[in-house]
Amino acid sequence: TSTVEGFAEPIKLSSNESPHGPSPLAIAAYHETAARLFRYPDGRQTALRKAIADVHGLDSAQIVCGNGSEELQLLLVRAFVSPGDEVICSEFSFVMGRIHAEAQGATIVTAPEPKFRADADSILARITPKTRMIMLASPNNPVGDYMRRDDLARLVAATPKDVIIIYDGAYADYVDAPDYGDGLTLWKQAPNVVVTRTFSKLYGLAGLRIGWMCADKSVVDAVERIRTPFNTSIAALAAAEAAVRDVSYAVSVKAHNARWLAKLTATLRGLDYDVFPSVANFYLLRFDAEGEFTAERAADFLMKRGIIPRPVSAGGPAGCLRITVGLDHENEAVIEALKEFSAGRARKQAG
């Protein structure tokens, strides 16, 4: 939901959108396309692929852009998965990848995440001769933890080269951890690794639906054969190109997120909340399994104060709320509300 009765402008912290919005340069580029809307977009996506390559130190020939990273995962499934194949999905991988694989007729094999992050041993133990694809997210959602670089390297080295590994980095732009590997150059030594990324999070372009993938030429060619030529709009291409080149704006958004993520985690733990470690733009809180201080009661408490969190049910740890890192006043409002909620719990326990 995006509305709360009684609040004209509720604090929406349920979808991991960037509260800062797009770069001013991206907005200007978006408006500039208005006079060219009668033209088809560049089917080769040349300018955006070059911008991504320039900023990330990649080869533009290894990049394909899509209608969000979701479409690219769909194209990868269509290109490489057949009915009866097995697709291993790490427990907290992107749910749409699982849905696309099921629609393709694949058998889904779930690899548990014992430490609440993608785990190489868990995935490798489930590979069979029928395995055709592995899907994992790092950082993952709704937890926000990440696969360590060494674990990723071990997974890639031990996976048969005819099995495609989709490494979903939707939240990778937020990570500074020294033992995190973004995987963007893994295709050089492992042509079966594909990294998908999005402009929906750090860059604030969720409404335009634009994402990209980086892969070996063999994978790029397979996707290009089935990609529709105009799958990305002229406005999305222009805004994303400006956004990725506005490095200083991206750095400022990332810094705000890191500062507040640390403050929120420390403050809420100080209030005796169970906060999962996160490196993304959200944090996950675990509540009591039953009684007056469940995740459902907490969500209702926040909603009555005009704050919209995301209750986690299927697809995540039980009894949790996921909350996006917001602007200063939004985060302060969450802290005050949860302080009041925890005070009620303390009174109940004392009584």
C-alpha positions as a Markdown table, in Angstrom:
| # | Residue | x | y | z |
|---|---|---|---|---|
| 1 | Thr | 0.0 | 0.0 | 0.0 |
| 2 | Ser | 1.0 | 3.6 | -0.6 |
| 3 | Thr | -1.8 | 5.2 | 1.4 |
| 4 | Val | -2.7 | 5.5 | 5.1 |
| 5 | Glu | -6.1 | 6.7 | 6.2 |
| 6 | Gly | -5.8 | 10.1 | 7.9 |
| 7 | Phe | -2.3 | 10.9 | 6.4 |
| 8 | Ala | -2.1 | 13.0 | 3.3 |
| 9 | Glu | 1.6 | 12.2 | 2.9 |
| 10 | Pro | 2.5 | 9.0 | 4.8 |
| 11 | Ile | 6.1 | 7.9 | 5.1 |
| 12 | Lys | 6.4 | 5.0 | 2.7 |
| 13 | Leu | 9.3 | 2.7 | 3.6 |
| 14 | Ser | 8.0 | -0.5 | 2.2 |
| 15 | Ser | 9.5 | -0.9 | -1.3 |
| 16 | Asn | 13.2 | -0.1 | -0.9 |
| 17 | Glu | 12.8 | 2.9 | -3.2 |
| 18 | Ser | 15.4 | 5.7 | -2.9 |
| 19 | Pro | 13.8 | 8.5 | -0.8 |
| 20 | His | 16.2 | 11.0 | -2.6 |
| 21 | Gly | 14.7 | 10.5 | -6.0 |
| 22 | Pro | 16.8 | 10.6 | -9.2 |
| 23 | Ser | 19.8 | 12.8 | -9.9 |
| 24 | Pro | 18.8 | 16.3 | -11.1 |
| 25 | Leu | 20.8 | 15.4 | -14.3 |
| 26 | Ala | 18.6 | 12.3 | -14.8 |
| 27 | Ile | 15.5 | 14.3 | -14.4 |
| 28 | Ala | 16.7 | 16.9 | -16.9 |
| 29 | Ala | 17.6 | 14.1 | -19.4 |
| 30 | Tyr | 14.2 | 12.6 | -18.9 |
| 31 | His | 12.4 | 15.9 | -19.7 |
| 32 | Glu | 14.7 | 16.5 | -22.7 |
| 33 | Thr | 13.3 | 13.3 | -24.4 |
| 34 | Ala | 9.8 | 14.8 | -24.5 |
| 35 | Ala | 10.4 | 16.4 | -27.9 |
| 36 | Arg | 11.6 | 13.0 | -29.3 |
| 37 | Leu | 8.9 | 10.7 | -28.1 |
| 38 | Phe | 7.7 | 10.1 | -31.6 |
| 39 | Arg | 11.0 | 8.4 | -32.3 |
| 40 | Tyr | 11.8 | 4.8 | -31.4 |
| 41 | Pro | 14.5 | 4.3 | -28.9 |
| 42 | Asp | 18.0 | 3.1 | -29.9 |
| 43 | Gly | 17.5 | -0.6 | -30.1 |
| 44 | Arg | 21.2 | -1.2 | -29.6 |
| 45 | Gln | 21.2 | 0.9 | -26.3 |
| 46 | Thr | 24.6 | 2.3 | -27.3 |
| 47 | Ala | 24.9 | 5.4 | -25.2 |
| 48 | Leu | 23.7 | 3.7 | -21.9 |
| 49 | Arg | 25.8 | 0.6 | -22.4 |
| 50 | Lys | 28.9 | 2.9 | -22.9 |
| 51 | Ala | 28.0 | 5.0 | -19.9 |
| 52 | Ile | 27.7 | 1.8 | -17.7 |
| 53 | Ala | 31.0 | 0.5 | -19.1 |
| 54 | Asp | 32.8 | 3.8 | -18.5 |
| 55 | Val | 31.7 | 4.1 | -14.9 |
| 56 | His | 32.2 | 0.5 | -13.9 |
| 57 | Gly | 35.3 | -0.2 | -16.0 |
| 58 | Leu | 33.6 | -2.8 | -18.3 |
| 59 | Asp | 33.4 | -3.6 | -21.9 |
| 60 | Ser | 30.1 | -2.3 | -23.4 |
| 61 | Ala | 29.9 | -5.4 | -25.6 |
| 62 | Gln | 29.3 | -7.5 | -22.5 |
| 63 | Ile | 26.3 | -5.4 | -21.4 |
| 64 | Val | 22.6 | -5.7 | -22.2 |
| 65 | Cys | 19.9 | -3.4 | -20.8 |
| 66 | Gly | 16.4 | -4.3 | -20.0 |
| 67 | Asn | 13.0 | -3.3 | -18.7 |
| 68 | Gly | 14.3 | -3.7 | -15.2 |
| 69 | Ser | 16.7 | -6.5 | -14.2 |
| 70 | Glu | 13.6 | -8.6 | -13.9 |
| 71 | Glu | 13.2 | -8.7 | -17.7 |
| 72 | Leu | 16.8 | -9.7 | -18.1 |
| 73 | Gln | 16.3 | -12.6 | -15.7 |
| 74 | Leu | 13.2 | -13.6 | -17.7 |
| 75 | Leu | 15.3 | -13.5 | -21.0 |
| 76 | Leu | 18.0 | -15.6 | -19.4 |
| 77 | Val | 15.5 | -18.2 | -18.3 |
| 78 | Arg | 14.0 | -18.3 | -21.7 |
| 79 | Ala | 17.4 | -18.6 | -23.4 |
| 80 | Phe | 18.9 | -21.4 | -21.2 |
| 81 | Val | 16.1 | -23.3 | -19.3 |
| 82 | Ser | 13.9 | -26.0 | -20.8 |
| 83 | Pro | 10.9 | -27.8 | -19.2 |
| 84 | Gly | 12.2 | -30.5 | -16.8 |
| 85 | Asp | 15.4 | -28.7 | -16.1 |
| 86 | Glu | 16.3 | -27.9 | -12.5 |
| 87 | Val | 16.9 | -24.3 | -11.3 |
| 88 | Ile | 18.5 | -23.8 | -7.9 |
| 89 | Cys | 17.2 | -20.7 | -6.1 |
| 90 | Ser | 19.0 | -19.5 | -3.0 |
| 91 | Glu | 16.5 | -19.1 | -0.3 |
| 92 | Phe | 16.3 | -15.3 | -0.4 |
| 93 | Ser | 16.9 | -14.8 | -4.1 |
| 94 | Phe | 14.6 | -12.5 | -6.2 |
| 95 | Val | 11.2 | -14.1 | -6.2 |
| 96 | Met | 10.4 | -13.1 | -9.8 |
| 97 | Gly | 13.4 | -15.2 | -11.0 |
| 98 | Arg | 11.8 | -18.2 | -9.4 |
| 99 | Ile | 8.4 | -17.4 | -11.0 |
| 100 | His | 9.9 | -17.1 | -14.4 |
| 101 | Ala | 11.7 | -20.4 | -14.1 |
| 102 | Glu | 8.5 | -22.1 | -12.9 |
| 103 | Ala | 6.6 | -20.6 | -15.9 |
| 104 | Gln | 9.3 | -22.1 | -18.2 |
| 105 | Gly | 8.5 | -25.5 | -16.8 |
| 106 | Ala | 11.6 | -25.9 | -14.6 |
| 107 | Thr | 11.7 | -27.7 | -11.3 |
| 108 | Ile | 12.7 | -25.2 | -8.5 |
| 109 | Val | 15.2 | -26.4 | -5.9 |
| 110 | Thr | 15.6 | -24.1 | -2.9 |
| 111 | Ala | 19.0 | -23.8 | -1.3 |
| 112 | Pro | 18.6 | -22.8 | 2.3 |
| 113 | Glu | 20.6 | -19.8 | 3.7 |
| 114 | Pro | 21.7 | -21.1 | 7.1 |
| 115 | Lys | 23.4 | -17.7 | 8.0 |
| 116 | Phe | 20.7 | -15.7 | 6.2 |
| 117 | Arg | 22.9 | -15.1 | 3.2 |
| 118 | Ala | 23.6 | -17.1 | 0.0 |
| 119 | Asp | 25.8 | -20.1 | 0.9 |
| 120 | Ala | 28.1 | -21.9 | -1.6 |
| 121 | Asp | 28.0 | -25.2 | 0.2 |
| 122 | Ser | 24.2 | -25.2 | 0.4 |
| 123 | Ile | 23.9 | -24.5 | -3.4 |
| 124 | Leu | 26.7 | -26.9 | -4.5 |
| 125 | Ala | 25.1 | -29.7 | -2.5 |
| 126 | Arg | 21.9 | -29.4 | -4.6 |
| 127 | Ile | 23.5 | -29.5 | -8.1 |
| 128 | Thr | 22.5 | -32.5 | -10.1 |
| 129 | Pro | 22.9 | -33.5 | -13.8 |
| 130 | Lys | 19.5 | -31.8 | -14.4 |
| 131 | Thr | 20.7 | -28.4 | -12.9 |
| 132 | Arg | 20.7 | -25.7 | -15.6 |
| 133 | Met | 20.7 | -22.5 | -13.7 |
| 134 | Ile | 21.5 | -21.1 | -10.2 |
| 135 | Met | 19.9 | -17.9 | -9.0 |
| 136 | Leu | 21.2 | -15.9 | -6.0 |
| 137 | Ala | 21.0 | -12.4 | -4.7 |
| 138 | Ser | 23.9 | -10.6 | -2.9 |
| 139 | Pro | 22.9 | -8.5 | -1.0 |
| 140 | Asn | 19.7 | -10.5 | -0.5 |
| 141 | Asn | 16.2 | -9.3 | 0.2 |
| 142 | Pro | 14.6 | -9.1 | 2.7 |
| 143 | Val | 17.6 | -9.8 | 5.0 |
| 144 | Gly | 20.2 | -7.5 | 3.4 |
| 145 | Asp | 23.3 | -9.7 | 3.9 |
| 146 | Tyr | 25.8 | -10.7 | 1.2 |
| 147 | Met | 27.8 | -13.7 | 0.0 |
| 148 | Arg | 31.5 | -13.3 | 0.9 |
| 149 | Arg | 33.9 | -13.0 | -2.0 |
| 150 | Asp | 35.7 | -16.2 | -1.2 |
| 151 | Asp | 32.4 | -18.1 | -1.0 |
| 152 | Leu | 31.4 | -16.7 | -4.3 |
| 153 | Ala | 34.7 | -17.7 | -5.9 |
| 154 | Arg | 34.3 | -21.3 | -4.5 |
| 155 | Leu | 30.8 | -21.5 | -5.9 |
| 156 | Val | 31.9 | -20.4 | -9.3 |
| 157 | Ala | 34.9 | -22.7 | -9.4 |
| 158 | Ala | 32.9 | -25.8 | -8.4 |
| 159 | Thr | 29.8 | -25.2 | -10.6 |
| 160 | Pro | 29.7 | -27.1 | -13.9 |
| 161 | Lys | 30.4 | -24.6 | -16.7 |
| 162 | Asp | 27.1 | -25.6 | -18.5 |
| 163 | Val | 25.1 | -24.2 | -15.5 |
| 164 | Ile | 24.3 | -20.5 | -15.7 |
| 165 | Ile | 24.8 | -18.6 | -12.5 |
| 166 | Ile | 22.7 | -15.5 | -12.2 |
| 167 | Tyr | 24.3 | -13.2 | -9.6 |
| 168 | Asp | 21.6 | -10.6 | -8.8 |
| 169 | Gly | 23.2 | -7.4 | -7.5 |
| 170 | Ala | 20.2 | -5.1 | -7.2 |
| 171 | Tyr | 21.6 | -3.7 | -4.0 |
| 172 | Ala | 25.3 | -3.9 | -4.8 |
| 173 | Asp | 25.6 | -0.2 | -5.3 |
| 174 | Tyr | 25.2 | 0.3 | -1.5 |
| 175 | Val | 27.9 | -2.1 | -0.4 |
| 176 | Asp | 31.4 | -1.0 | 0.9 |
| 177 | Ala | 32.3 | -4.2 | 2.7 |
| 178 | Pro | 35.9 | -5.2 | 1.9 |
| 179 | Asp | 35.1 | -8.9 | 1.5 |
| 180 | Tyr | 32.2 | -8.2 | -1.0 |
| 181 | Gly | 32.6 | -9.2 | -4.6 |
| 182 | Asp | 30.3 | -7.5 | -7.1 |
| 183 | Gly | 31.1 | -10.3 | -9.7 |
| 184 | Leu | 31.2 | -7.9 | -12.6 |
| 185 | Thr | 34.3 | -9.3 | -14.1 |
| 186 | Leu | 33.7 | -13.0 | -13.4 |
| 187 | Trp | 32.7 | -13.6 | -17.0 |
| 188 | Lys | 36.3 | -13.3 | -18.0 |
| 189 | Gln | 37.3 | -16.5 | -16.2 |
| 190 | Ala | 33.8 | -18.1 | -15.9 |
| 191 | Pro | 31.6 | -17.5 | -18.9 |
| 192 | Asn | 28.6 | -19.0 | -17.2 |
| 193 | Val | 28.3 | -16.2 | -14.7 |
| 194 | Val | 25.8 | -13.4 | -15.4 |
| 195 | Val | 25.5 | -10.3 | -13.1 |
| 196 | Thr | 22.2 | -8.4 | -13.1 |
| 197 | Arg | 21.9 | -4.9 | -11.8 |
| 198 | Thr | 19.2 | -2.2 | -11.6 |
| 199 | Phe | 18.6 | 1.5 | -11.7 |
| 200 | Ser | 15.6 | 1.2 | -9.4 |
| 201 | Lys | 17.4 | 1.5 | -6.0 |
| 202 | Leu | 20.4 | 3.8 | -5.6 |
| 203 | Tyr | 19.6 | 5.7 | -8.8 |
| 204 | Gly | 16.0 | 6.3 | -7.9 |
| 205 | Leu | 14.5 | 5.3 | -11.3 |
| 206 | Ala | 12.1 | 2.5 | -10.2 |
| 207 | Gly | 9.3 | 4.1 | -12.1 |
| 208 | Leu | 11.1 | 4.0 | -15.4 |
| 209 | Arg | 11.9 | 0.2 | -15.2 |
| 210 | Ile | 15.5 | 0.0 | -16.4 |
| 211 | Gly | 18.3 | -2.4 | -15.5 |
| 212 | Trp | 21.3 | -4.1 | -17.1 |
| 213 | Met | 23.3 | -7.3 | -17.1 |
| 214 | Cys | 27.0 | -8.1 | -17.7 |
| 215 | Ala | 28.0 | -11.4 | -19.2 |
| 216 | Asp | 30.3 | -13.3 | -21.6 |
| 217 | Lys | 29.6 | -12.8 | -25.3 |
| 218 | Ser | 28.1 | -16.3 | -25.6 |
| 219 | Val | 25.4 | -15.4 | -23.0 |
| 220 | Val | 24.9 | -11.9 | -24.4 |
| 221 | Asp | 24.4 | -13.4 | -27.9 |
| 222 | Ala | 21.8 | -15.8 | -26.6 |
| 223 | Val | 19.9 | -13.0 | -24.8 |
| 224 | Glu | 20.1 | -10.7 | -27.8 |
| 225 | Arg | 18.5 | -13.3 | -30.1 |
| 226 | Ile | 15.3 | -13.2 | -28.1 |
| 227 | Arg | 15.3 | -9.6 | -26.7 |
| 228 | Thr | 12.8 | -7.3 | -28.4 |
| 229 | Pro | 14.6 | -4.5 | -30.1 |
| 230 | Phe | 12.8 | -1.7 | -28.2 |
| 231 | Asn | 12.5 | -3.2 | -24.8 |
| 232 | Thr | 13.9 | -0.1 | -23.1 |
| 233 | Ser | 12.1 | 3.3 | -23.6 |
| 234 | Ile | 13.8 | 6.4 | -24.9 |
| 235 | Ala | 13.1 | 8.2 | -21.6 |
| 236 | Ala | 14.5 | 5.3 | -19.5 |
| 237 | Leu | 17.7 | 5.1 | -21.6 |
| 238 | Ala | 18.4 | 8.8 | -21.3 |
| 239 | Ala | 17.6 | 9.1 | -17.6 |
| 240 | Ala | 19.7 | 6.1 | -16.8 |
| 241 | Glu | 22.7 | 7.3 | -18.8 |
| 242 | Ala | 22.6 | 10.6 | -17.0 |
| 243 | Ala | 22.1 | 8.9 | -13.6 |
| 244 | Val | 25.1 | 6.5 | -13.9 |
| 245 | Arg | 27.4 | 9.3 | -15.1 |
| 246 | Asp | 26.4 | 11.6 | -12.2 |
| 247 | Val | 28.8 | 9.8 | -9.8 |
| 248 | Ser | 28.9 | 12.5 | -7.2 |
| 249 | Tyr | 25.1 | 12.3 | -6.7 |
| 250 | Ala | 25.3 | 8.5 | -6.4 |
| 251 | Val | 28.1 | 8.9 | -3.8 |
| 252 | Ser | 26.0 | 11.3 | -1.7 |
| 253 | Val | 23.0 | 9.0 | -1.7 |
| 254 | Lys | 25.2 | 6.0 | -0.8 |
| 255 | Ala | 26.8 | 8.0 | 2.1 |
| 256 | His | 23.4 | 9.0 | 3.5 |
| 257 | Asn | 22.3 | 5.4 | 3.4 |
| 258 | Ala | 25.4 | 4.1 | 5.1 |
| 259 | Arg | 25.2 | 6.8 | 7.9 |
| 260 | Trp | 21.6 | 6.1 | 8.7 |
| 261 | Leu | 21.8 | 2.4 | 8.4 |
| 262 | Ala | 24.5 | 2.3 | 11.0 |
| 263 | Lys | 22.6 | 4.8 | 13.3 |
| 264 | Leu | 19.2 | 2.9 | 12.9 |
| 265 | Thr | 20.9 | -0.5 | 13.6 |
| 266 | Ala | 22.7 | 0.8 | 16.7 |
| 267 | Thr | 19.7 | 2.7 | 18.0 |
| 268 | Leu | 17.1 | 0.0 | 17.5 |
| 269 | Arg | 19.4 | -2.7 | 19.0 |
| 270 | Gly | 19.8 | -0.3 | 22.0 |
| 271 | Leu | 16.0 | -0.5 | 22.3 |
| 272 | Asp | 16.3 | -4.3 | 22.4 |
| 273 | Tyr | 15.2 | -4.9 | 18.9 |
| 274 | Asp | 16.5 | -7.9 | 17.0 |
| 275 | Val | 18.0 | -6.2 | 13.9 |
| 276 | Phe | 19.5 | -8.4 | 11.2 |
| 277 | Pro | 22.9 | -7.2 | 9.7 |
| 278 | Ser | 22.3 | -5.4 | 6.4 |
| 279 | Val | 24.5 | -3.7 | 3.8 |
| 280 | Ala | 21.5 | -2.7 | 1.6 |
| 281 | Asn | 19.1 | 0.3 | 1.8 |
| 282 | Phe | 16.8 | -1.5 | 4.3 |
| 283 | Tyr | 16.9 | -3.3 | 7.6 |
| 284 | Leu | 15.0 | -6.3 | 8.9 |
| 285 | Leu | 13.5 | -6.4 | 12.5 |
| 286 | Arg | 12.4 | -9.7 | 14.1 |
| 287 | Phe | 9.5 | -9.6 | 16.6 |
| 288 | Asp | 7.8 | -12.0 | 19.0 |
| 289 | Ala | 6.2 | -15.1 | 17.4 |
| 290 | Glu | 3.0 | -14.5 | 19.3 |
| 291 | Gly | 1.4 | -12.1 | 21.8 |
| 292 | Glu | 1.1 | -8.3 | 21.7 |
| 293 | Phe | 4.5 | -7.6 | 20.2 |
| 294 | Thr | 4.4 | -9.5 | 16.9 |
| 295 | Ala | 5.5 | -8.1 | 13.6 |
| 296 | Glu | 1.8 | -7.6 | 12.7 |
| 297 | Arg | 1.2 | -5.5 | 15.8 |
| 298 | Ala | 4.3 | -3.5 | 15.1 |
| 299 | Ala | 3.2 | -2.9 | 11.5 |
| 300 | Asp | -0.2 | -1.7 | 12.7 |
| 301 | Phe | 1.4 | 0.5 | 15.3 |
| 302 | Leu | 3.6 | 2.2 | 12.7 |
| 303 | Met | 0.8 | 2.5 | 10.2 |
| 304 | Lys | -1.3 | 4.4 | 12.8 |
| 305 | Arg | 1.5 | 6.9 | 12.9 |
| 306 | Gly | 1.6 | 7.3 | 9.1 |
| 307 | Ile | 4.6 | 5.0 | 8.6 |
| 308 | Ile | 4.4 | 2.2 | 6.0 |
| 309 | Pro | 6.7 | -0.8 | 6.6 |
| 310 | Arg | 6.8 | -4.1 | 4.8 |
| 311 | Pro | 5.7 | -7.2 | 6.8 |
| 312 | Val | 7.7 | -10.2 | 5.7 |
| 313 | Ser | 5.7 | -13.4 | 5.3 |
| 314 | Ala | 6.4 | -15.9 | 2.6 |
| 315 | Gly | 9.9 | -15.5 | 1.1 |
| 316 | Gly | 11.7 | -14.4 | 4.3 |
| 317 | Pro | 12.3 | -15.1 | 8.0 |
| 318 | Ala | 9.1 | -15.4 | 9.9 |
| 319 | Gly | 7.8 | -12.6 | 12.2 |
| 320 | Cys | 9.8 | -9.8 | 10.7 |
| 321 | Leu | 9.3 | -6.2 | 9.3 |
| 322 | Arg | 11.5 | -4.8 | 6.6 |
| 323 | Ile | 11.9 | -1.1 | 6.6 |
| 324 | Thr | 13.6 | 1.1 | 4.0 |
| 325 | Val | 16.2 | 3.7 | 5.0 |
| 326 | Gly | 14.5 | 7.0 | 4.5 |
| 327 | Leu | 15.2 | 10.7 | 4.7 |
| 328 | Asp | 16.4 | 12.2 | 8.0 |
| 329 | His | 12.9 | 13.1 | 9.3 |
| 330 | Glu | 11.5 | 9.7 | 8.2 |
| 331 | Asn | 14.1 | 7.7 | 10.0 |
| 332 | Glu | 13.7 | 9.9 | 13.1 |
| 333 | Ala | 9.9 | 9.2 | 13.0 |
| 334 | Val | 10.6 | 5.4 | 12.8 |
| 335 | Ile | 12.9 | 5.6 | 15.8 |
| 336 | Glu | 10.4 | 7.5 | 17.9 |
| 337 | Ala | 7.6 | 5.2 | 16.9 |
| 338 | Leu | 9.5 | 2.0 | 17.7 |
| 339 | Lys | 10.8 | 3.6 | 20.9 |
| 340 | Glu | 7.2 | 4.0 | 22.0 |
| 341 | Phe | 6.4 | 0.5 | 20.9 |
| 342 | Ser | 9.3 | -1.0 | 22.8 |
| 343 | Ala | 8.3 | 1.1 | 25.9 |
| 344 | Gly | 4.9 | -0.6 | 25.8 |
| 345 | Arg | 6.7 | -4.0 | 25.7 |
| 346 | Ala | 8.9 | -3.0 | 28.7 |
| 347 | Arg | 5.8 | -1.9 | 30.7 |
| 348 | Lys | 4.1 | -5.2 | 29.9 |
| 349 | Gln | 7.1 | -7.3 | 31.0 |
| 350 | Ala | 7.5 | -5.2 | 34.2 |
| 351 | Gly | 3.8 | -5.7 | 35.0 |
